[in-house]
Amino acid sequence: MRAYCEKIQSSIDADYFYDHYESNGWKVGGKAPMKDWQATVRNWERNGYSSGRKKSKYSRKDGFDVSEYEQFINDFSDLKRP
């Protein structure tokens, strides 16, 4: 699996992918048996999963890092107001 991810130059963490599906009996959506793990790796790549985390639903193509903005907002909201 790791070799396949390297071959297609995927940013997917192969160990995380393996552990994820191993822990749920290689079921997709918790129900259907997986038919093609290579296609699933490609879908994870296409859908923004890497290192076991999905891209923010607010990710932007212009390179603006929304996660930093979200962190700023969260930090700011924790401040006590007078």
N, C-alpha and C positions, 0 to 999 in steps of 0.2 A: 504494500500500500504506500509506504514511504517512497519507494522507488518510482511508483506511478506518479505521485505528486511532484517529485523532482523532474520526471520526464516531461510532464506537461507544464512545468514551471508554475505550479499552483502555490498560492500563499496559504493554503489550508494546512492546519496542524494535523498531520496524519495520525499522531497518537490520540489526539482529542477526538478526531473523527471515529477512529477504531473503538475507543472506549465508549463513546456515545452510543454507537449502534450495538456494540457487544453487550452493554448494560440493559438494552431493551430487546434483546433477542433478535437483532437485525430486522426489526419491524420499521416500516415507514409510517409515520403518523401514529405509531403505537398499535397499528392494526395489521396492515398488509405486509407480507414478507418482502424483503428487498430482493429485487430481481437483478439489478446491475449496479454494483457499488461504484464502478468507474463513472457511470453517468451521474450518480449521486454526488461524487466528488466534484464533477464539473458543474452541477447545479449549485452546490454550496459556494463554489467560486463565483459563479454568475450572480448569485443572490447576496453576495457580500459577506459570507462567513470566512473568517480567517482567525487563526489562533483561538477558535472556539467562541468567538463573539460575532454577532451580527452587526453590520453597519447601522449607524443611527438612521432612523427613518427620515431624519432631517439632513442627511448628508447631501452635499452639493457638488456639482461638477466643476465649479470654479475654484475649488481647493480650499474654500473657507471651512475651517474646522469647527463645526457646530458643537462638538462635544466640549471644546474649551469654553464656548459661549454658555452652554448649559451649565457647566461647572461654575462659571462666574455668577450666573443667576442663582444657583443653589447656595453658593457661599454668601452672596449678598442677602438672600432671603433669611439666612440664619442670624444676621446681625440684629441686635435688639434696637428697636426704634425708641427714641425718647418720648 
